[in-house]
């Protein structure tokens, strides 16, 4: 798949990529995504559609498949993200949801109504210079931030907290596709610092068990995001230097010393993939960590 960003999704007509992004998104963060630049781009692309819009055979097949899956009802797991993906291939005027107020989540109803129940007037964007989507709700100074609850006090609590796990996955994926979004970047940086401290505080013997859960998938999404290329802020620089020292034999550290695996996990979140190699990794890294290191971190990210 070619590289793309949310900021270029509308001008580049990245309809297919946005649909796949929605289908892969965790259900827990759909509302947050809908109110983010991803949702804005989605609404703009839907608003561009007309009854004469040409869809490729693959797009028609995807739309038909999503329609069949939605026949099971909008209350089924995954139905909302399938519906949003389906929007991208459904011109206004050619799709209506019966009793949308009852069948759609409240946060999705205004956007759906604007696109499918109030006509296209005022919402069609010009492909050459797309204008921002105008939501039907009254303008607010800023979108309300979702309540993620109290941040976990330990890595064990974090690994069992679905909201925080999916928050980490969502932010990592959003940054990966649009690293220019400063709000996403700052939230991801803060979460990286918080998670790093939990990793450092975790008893080393518990890491293997915790990384056999969904925590591993979320952690590797962070490492793969590319956020490590950002210039470090003071707190980040201090943490990176601390774990680097911990892994340095000349400073009394290195693999095989207490806490080395904790430090290495944090280091991979601050060093760009491909920039730090472990000689004899098969002997120095435990079996639970070696595959992820080789697959995600040992090689540089695609340009």
Beta strands, then each sheet from edge to edge (+ up, - down):
end
